[in-house]
Amino acid sequence: MYDEVKKIWPEIEWIKDENLKESVYKTWDYALEQSVLSAEDLQKIPFTLLIKDCKVTFMEHKQAVVHIAVESAKVMQKFFGEKLPIKMDYLIAGAILIDVGKLLEYVLEDGKAVVGKTGKLLRHPFTGVGLAMRFGVPDEVCHMIATHSKEGDLGKRTIEGIIIHHADFISYEPFKPDTMRF
């Protein structure tokens, strides 16, 4: 399965800390083993079930989030430098892992992804943290998984968590049907 994870996630190699990189690989590998979804399915299914007939795939969205987060962090580092320290390895790992729980949230019915029992009871931020903790992902990264979506709106986010939260929504909100287009 590791080969499949490496194919869909070349961005994992951006992580310099070898232990963190290995934890991210193990988390994704295990999630794929536990899921009814395959790596190939992730290239086809919509990234969200909240937008009817969403054409953007899970992996298109996920990789966009990672790239948006990293590029945003680079710009922030350029302008703010030491005034705003950003842990890039944590940021990259967090961006890659924020939706790993969807592999347990979704099931396939008639070839279409739908929310299954686990997803109805435990949204992906919860299952994602559970998966990541199993493989020793640091609490700072688990925090990003837990707080990247609406579940995190009532708490505080780290600097990296703020960047990832906004990268995620930048890659989600423009596809909502009520988005103004000119």
C-alpha positions as CSV (number, residue, x, y, z in Angstrom):
1,M,0.0,0.0,0.0
2,Y,3.0,2.3,0.7
3,D,3.5,2.5,-3.1
4,E,0.0,3.7,-3.6
5,V,0.4,6.4,-0.9
6,K,3.6,7.6,-2.5
7,K,1.9,7.8,-5.9
8,I,-1.0,10.0,-4.6
9,W,1.0,11.9,-2.1
10,P,4.4,13.0,-3.6
11,E,4.1,16.0,-1.2
12,I,4.9,13.8,1.8
13,E,8.5,13.9,0.6
14,W,8.6,17.6,1.3
15,I,8.6,16.8,5.1
16,K,12.2,16.9,6.3
17,D,11.8,15.2,9.6
18,E,12.1,11.5,8.8
19,N,10.0,10.4,11.9
20,L,7.2,12.7,11.0
21,K,7.3,11.7,7.3
22,E,7.1,8.0,8.3
23,S,4.2,8.7,10.6
24,V,2.3,10.5,7.8
25,Y,3.0,7.6,5.4
26,K,1.8,5.0,8.0
27,T,-1.3,7.0,8.8
28,W,-2.4,7.2,5.1
29,D,-1.4,3.6,4.5
30,Y,-3.5,2.3,7.4
31,A,-6.4,4.6,6.5
32,L,-6.4,3.1,3.0
33,E,-6.2,-0.4,4.4
34,Q,-9.3,0.3,6.7
35,S,-11.3,2.1,4.0
36,V,-13.6,0.8,1.3
37,L,-12.0,3.5,-0.8
38,S,-8.9,2.8,-2.9
39,A,-6.2,5.2,-3.9
40,E,-7.8,5.1,-7.3
41,D,-11.2,6.0,-5.9
42,L,-9.7,9.2,-4.3
43,Q,-8.7,10.3,-7.8
44,K,-12.4,10.1,-8.8
45,I,-14.7,10.8,-5.9
46,P,-15.8,14.4,-5.1
47,F,-13.8,16.1,-2.4
48,T,-17.0,17.0,-0.6
49,L,-20.5,15.6,-0.4
50,L,-21.9,19.0,0.6
51,I,-21.8,20.3,-3.0
52,K,-24.2,18.6,-5.4
53,D,-22.5,17.2,-8.5
54,C,-19.1,18.4,-7.3
55,K,-16.6,17.9,-10.1
56,V,-13.4,18.5,-8.1
57,T,-11.9,15.2,-6.9
58,F,-10.8,14.4,-3.4
59,M,-7.1,14.4,-4.4
60,E,-7.4,17.6,-6.5
61,H,-8.7,19.4,-3.5
62,K,-6.3,17.8,-1.0
63,Q,-3.2,18.6,-3.1
64,A,-4.5,22.2,-3.7
65,V,-4.8,22.6,0.1
66,V,-1.2,21.5,0.7
67,H,0.2,23.8,-2.1
68,I,-1.9,26.8,-1.0
69,A,-0.9,26.3,2.6
70,V,2.8,26.0,1.8
71,E,2.9,28.9,-0.6
72,S,0.9,31.1,1.9
73,A,3.4,30.2,4.6
74,K,6.3,31.1,2.3
75,V,4.8,34.5,1.6
76,M,4.2,35.0,5.3
77,Q,7.8,34.0,6.2
78,K,9.1,36.4,3.5
79,F,7.2,39.4,5.0
80,F,7.2,38.5,8.7
81,G,10.3,36.4,9.1
82,E,11.1,35.7,12.7
83,K,8.1,37.7,13.9
84,L,5.9,34.8,12.9
85,P,7.6,31.5,13.2
86,I,6.0,28.7,11.1
87,K,6.9,25.1,11.5
88,M,6.9,24.0,7.8
89,D,7.1,20.2,8.5
90,Y,4.1,20.4,10.8
91,L,2.2,22.6,8.3
92,I,2.9,20.2,5.5
93,A,2.0,17.1,7.6
94,G,-1.2,18.8,8.8
95,A,-2.3,19.8,5.4
96,I,-1.8,16.3,4.1
97,L,-3.6,14.7,7.0
98,I,-6.6,17.0,7.6
99,D,-9.0,14.9,5.6
100,V,-7.5,11.4,6.1
101,G,-10.5,10.6,8.3
102,K,-12.8,10.9,5.3
103,L,-11.5,7.5,4.3
104,L,-13.4,6.1,7.3
105,E,-16.3,8.6,6.9
106,Y,-17.2,7.6,3.4
107,V,-18.6,4.4,2.0
108,L,-19.5,3.5,-1.6
109,E,-23.1,2.8,-2.6
110,D,-23.7,2.0,-6.3
111,G,-20.2,3.3,-7.0
112,K,-20.9,6.7,-5.4
113,A,-19.3,8.0,-2.2
114,V,-21.8,8.6,0.6
115,V,-21.4,9.3,4.3
116,G,-21.5,6.0,6.2
117,K,-22.4,5.1,9.8
118,T,-19.0,6.2,11.1
119,G,-19.2,9.5,9.2
120,K,-22.6,10.2,10.6
121,L,-21.4,9.6,14.2
122,L,-17.9,10.9,13.9
123,R,-16.9,13.4,11.3
124,H,-13.5,13.2,9.7
125,P,-11.7,15.6,12.1
126,F,-12.3,13.1,14.9
127,T,-11.5,9.9,13.0
128,G,-8.5,11.7,11.4
129,V,-7.0,12.5,14.8
130,G,-7.6,8.9,15.9
131,L,-5.8,7.6,12.9
132,A,-2.9,10.0,13.2
133,M,-2.4,9.4,17.0
134,R,-2.2,5.7,16.3
135,F,1.1,6.4,14.4
136,G,2.7,8.9,16.7
137,V,1.8,12.0,14.8
138,P,2.7,14.9,17.1
139,D,-0.1,16.6,19.0
140,E,0.6,19.9,17.2
141,V,-0.3,18.2,13.9
142,C,-3.3,16.3,15.4
143,H,-4.5,19.8,16.6
144,M,-4.6,20.9,12.9
145,I,-6.6,17.8,11.9
146,A,-9.0,18.5,14.8
147,T,-9.5,22.2,14.1
148,H,-9.3,22.6,10.4
149,S,-13.1,22.5,9.8
150,K,-16.1,23.9,11.6
151,E,-15.3,21.8,14.7
152,G,-12.4,24.1,15.4
153,D,-14.3,27.4,15.1
154,L,-15.0,27.6,18.9
155,G,-11.4,27.0,20.0
156,K,-8.0,28.4,19.2
157,R,-5.8,27.4,16.3
158,T,-2.1,27.4,16.0
159,I,-0.4,29.6,13.4
160,E,-0.1,26.5,11.2
161,G,-3.7,25.6,11.9
162,I,-4.9,29.0,10.8
163,I,-3.0,28.7,7.5
164,I,-4.4,25.2,6.8
165,H,-8.0,26.2,7.8
166,H,-8.0,29.0,5.4
167,A,-6.2,27.0,2.6
168,D,-8.9,24.4,3.0
169,F,-11.7,26.9,2.7
170,I,-10.1,28.8,-0.2
171,S,-10.2,25.4,-2.0
172,Y,-13.8,24.7,-0.9
173,E,-15.9,27.9,-0.9
174,P,-15.5,29.0,-4.5
175,F,-17.2,25.7,-5.6
176,K,-20.3,26.3,-3.5
177,P,-23.4,27.0,-5.6
178,D,-24.1,30.3,-3.9
179,T,-20.7,31.7,-4.8
180,M,-21.1,34.9,-6.9
181,R,-19.7,34.7,-10.4
182,F,-19.5,37.5,-12.8
